[in-house]
């Protein structure tokens, strides 16, 4: 009972990172108000929108997969965050929603029964990420974050699309955690200076290690 009340009102760290397994990533560099992080190659389940598909519909398609609508009928634990890629094409926002597949199923995830849901192997990706409290308007926040990155002199950012991440159930009131992200453009000449790297583990705790050049 007390645990349910805590989750509802948002006690503890922002986002439901202690209740659900979190997709692991490493914080490579911290800036004032945002960070640069790397997600390793991981398997996620994904579905795309069309003109008639809203975010809520995408969520329930992916939820159906983890609720047993897969090739082996397995119930798969919910994870965080729910990530969405957003790209404007022909005055329409094209979106793809993704759930991280839990570590237990990473090596051999079951196939979806729904043909519009796919298991994807997402390559390693490096993102500039900004924390957002409350219930943000992601499109407006993406515009603000883009302006912030440009003003800070970052010339290695792909602004053709943005990503959002949500860590809370829709009924949670306080201490919510969301993020807006842009992809860092990497090429053979790009290197990240050695520094203390914070690794976010699946339980949401931080592990600090020093990288070498």
DAVEN-V482940 format. One line per field, one symbol per residue. psi: psi as a letter, one per 30 degrees, with the letter a starting at -180 (. if undefined). burial: b if it has 16 or more other C-alpha atoms within 10 Angstrom, else e. A space follows every 50 residues. Layout:
psi: ???
burial: ???
This chain:
psi: eeeeeeeefhlalklhffelkkkklkjekkljfllklkklklklklklla fgkleeeeefeeeeefgfilfggkkkkkllljkkkkkkkhgkjkkkkkkk kleegeeiklkkekffkkkkjklkkkkkkkkklbiljeeeeeeeeeeeee ffgjghkjgfllklkkgllffkelhlklkkkkkkkkaffkkkkkakkkkj lfgflkkklkll.
burial: eeeeeebbebeeebbbbbebbbbbbbbbbeeeebbbbbbeebbbbbbbbe eeeeeeebbebbbbbbbbbbeeeeebebbbbbbbbbbeeeeeebbbbbbb bbbeeeeebbbbbeeebbbeeeeebbbbbbebeeeeebeebbeebbeebe eeeeeebeeebbbbbbbbeeebebbbbbbbbbbbeeeeeeeeeeeebbbb ebebeeeeeeeee
